[in-house]
Amino acid sequence: MDIGTPDPFMQRALVLAKRAAEAGEVPVGAVIVHRGEIIAEAHNSPRADADPTAHAEIGAIRRAARALGRERLIDCDLWVTLEPCAMCAGAIVHSRIPRLYYGASDPKGGAVEHGARIFEQPQCLHRPEVYSGIGEDDAARLLRAFFRERR
């Protein structure tokens, strides 16, 4: 896969997404960055883990919290290849991640700019800064290829 995005954090997330696809999982990858360094990463693995919550974001958040020894990731950034779903957006809120960067939009399952728009709800206790479209072409191409092969 030719990764055209110049950002190294999204590049790494895209590599992880490709690994997910190779394992038969929906190709989504995520990294958490603390003070300019990747401290946690994951890709989708619900089938391999027999766990419907094993989304890339959840795995990365869990690993980052363990690495830092705390549940609040107030000084971390999350980079993910696909717009987070409602579950993952909720985890971002609860972990207090201040910045979310994502690649492809997800009009069907996304909950940031689509669907539930979790961060815009009045009950939302934390609203991260959101930057979308980073590495979008590569992320979308990977997703399209994955689902095309399964049809």
Backbone torsions as a table, in degrees:
resi	resn	phi	psi	omega
1	MET	NA	129.9	176.0
2	ASP	-84.7	113.9	179.6
3	ILE	-94.0	106.6	-175.8
4	GLY	-85.2	-16.5	-178.5
5	THR	-70.4	134.4	-178.3
6	PRO	-80.4	-13.4	-175.9
7	ASP	-76.8	125.1	-177.0
8	PRO	-66.9	-29.1	-179.6
9	PHE	-72.4	-41.2	176.6
10	MET	-71.2	-33.6	175.1
11	GLN	-57.5	-45.2	-179.5
12	ARG	-65.4	-41.4	177.9
13	ALA	-61.2	-38.3	178.4
14	LEU	-67.7	-37.1	175.3
15	VAL	-61.6	-42.6	178.3
16	LEU	-65.2	-39.4	177.6
17	ALA	-61.0	-40.5	178.1
18	LYS	-63.6	-39.5	177.0
19	ARG	-61.8	-39.9	177.8
20	ALA	-60.1	-46.5	179.9
21	ALA	-59.6	-43.2	179.8
22	GLU	-62.7	-26.3	178.9
23	ALA	-90.7	3.1	179.6
24	GLY	84.8	12.1	178.9
25	GLU	-99.3	155.8	175.1
26	VAL	-58.1	128.3	-172.2
27	PRO	-74.6	88.6	174.5
28	VAL	-131.6	133.0	177.5
29	GLY	-128.1	151.2	-178.9
30	ALA	-143.6	145.0	172.9
31	VAL	-132.9	149.5	174.1
32	ILE	-116.4	130.7	-175.3
33	VAL	-113.2	130.3	177.4
34	HIS	-127.1	120.8	179.9
35	ARG	52.5	42.7	175.2
36	GLY	81.8	3.1	-178.6
37	GLU	-123.3	140.6	174.0
38	ILE	-71.4	122.1	178.6
39	ILE	-109.7	-13.5	179.6
40	ALA	-156.3	149.8	178.1
41	GLU	-153.4	157.7	178.4
42	ALA	-165.2	162.1	169.4
43	HIS	-129.2	165.5	178.6
44	ASN	-54.3	136.9	177.7
45	SER	-151.2	35.3	-179.7
46	PRO	-62.9	-35.0	179.7
47	ARG	-72.0	-48.7	-178.2
48	ALA	-62.9	-37.1	-177.2
49	ASP	-92.0	-4.1	-173.6
50	ALA	48.9	48.9	-175.7
51	ASP	-143.9	110.0	-178.3
52	PRO	-65.2	-13.8	178.4
53	THR	-92.4	2.9	-175.2
54	ALA	-81.2	53.0	173.7
55	HIS	-79.0	158.8	-178.0
56	ALA	-56.2	-44.6	-177.8
57	GLU	-63.2	-42.5	-178.8
58	ILE	-64.0	-45.2	178.5
59	GLY	-60.3	-44.8	-179.3
60	ALA	-66.5	-41.2	178.8
61	ILE	-62.5	-45.5	179.3
62	ARG	-60.1	-44.5	-179.0
63	ARG	-68.1	-38.4	179.0
64	ALA	-65.9	-42.7	178.9
65	ALA	-61.3	-41.4	177.1
66	ARG	-65.6	-42.5	-178.4
67	ALA	-62.8	-36.9	-178.8
68	LEU	-91.5	-12.9	179.6
69	GLY	70.9	32.0	179.4
70	ARG	-157.2	157.4	-177.4
71	GLU	-87.3	-16.8	179.7
72	ARG	-98.3	124.6	-179.2
73	LEU	-105.8	51.9	-170.5
74	ILE	-67.5	-12.8	-179.4
75	ASP	-123.9	32.6	-177.9
76	CYS	-124.4	157.6	174.1
77	ASP	-117.3	143.0	175.6
78	LEU	-109.8	126.5	176.2
79	TRP	-114.9	124.0	-177.7
80	VAL	-140.8	147.4	-173.2
81	THR	-78.1	-17.8	-177.0
82	LEU	-133.9	145.2	176.4
83	GLU	-51.2	126.7	-178.2
84	PRO	-62.8	146.5	174.7
85	CYS	-77.9	179.3	-179.0
86	ALA	-61.3	-42.0	179.8
87	MET	-60.8	-47.5	-177.7
88	CYS	-70.1	-37.6	176.0
89	ALA	-61.3	-40.1	176.5
90	GLY	-62.3	-40.2	177.8
91	ALA	-66.2	-35.8	176.4
92	ILE	-62.8	-43.1	178.1
93	VAL	-60.5	-51.8	-175.5
94	HIS	-66.5	-29.0	179.2
95	SER	-87.6	-6.6	176.5
96	ARG	62.5	33.2	176.0
97	ILE	-64.1	125.4	-174.9
98	PRO	-79.5	-23.6	-177.3
99	ARG	-138.5	132.1	177.8
100	LEU	-119.1	127.2	175.3
101	TYR	-118.7	126.2	177.0
102	TYR	-137.3	158.7	-176.0
103	GLY	-87.0	-89.6	-174.2
104	ALA	-82.5	142.6	172.7
105	SER	-75.7	155.4	178.9
106	ASP	-131.1	85.5	-177.6
107	PRO	-60.2	-26.2	-179.1
108	LYS	-85.5	-44.3	-172.7
109	GLY	-117.5	-6.4	-178.6
110	GLY	-71.1	153.4	-178.5
111	ALA	-135.1	20.6	177.9
112	VAL	-103.4	-61.9	177.3
113	GLU	-103.0	-4.9	180.0
114	HIS	-128.9	173.5	173.6
115	GLY	53.3	-125.1	-173.1
116	ALA	-68.2	-20.9	-178.8
117	ARG	45.8	60.3	-173.2
118	ILE	-49.9	-44.7	-174.4
119	PHE	-70.2	-15.2	179.9
120	GLU	-92.9	-6.4	-177.5
121	GLN	-73.3	142.1	-179.2
122	PRO	-61.7	-24.8	179.6
123	GLN	-79.9	-8.3	-176.8
124	CYS	-67.8	122.5	-175.7
125	LEU	-83.9	-12.8	-177.0
126	HIS	-152.8	135.5	179.7
127	ARG	-124.2	106.0	178.9
128	PRO	-73.9	159.0	168.0
129	GLU	-70.6	140.1	-177.3
130	VAL	-122.4	129.1	177.2
131	TYR	-125.1	114.5	-176.1
132	SER	-111.2	165.4	175.2
133	GLY	84.2	8.7	-179.6
134	ILE	-82.9	115.2	-175.8
135	GLY	71.4	21.1	-174.7
136	GLU	-57.9	-44.8	-177.8
137	ASP	-61.2	-45.5	179.8
138	ASP	-65.5	-43.5	-179.2
139	ALA	-64.5	-45.0	-179.5
140	ALA	-65.6	-39.8	178.8
141	ARG	-61.5	-43.3	179.0
142	LEU	-63.3	-43.7	178.3
143	LEU	-64.4	-45.2	179.9
144	ARG	-60.5	-44.8	179.9
145	ALA	-62.6	-41.8	-179.8
146	PHE	-60.1	-49.0	-177.3
147	PHE	-75.2	-29.2	176.5
148	ARG	-62.9	-40.2	179.6
149	GLU	-66.3	-23.9	-176.6
150	ARG	-93.5	-5.1	-179.8
151	ARG	-87.5	NA	NA
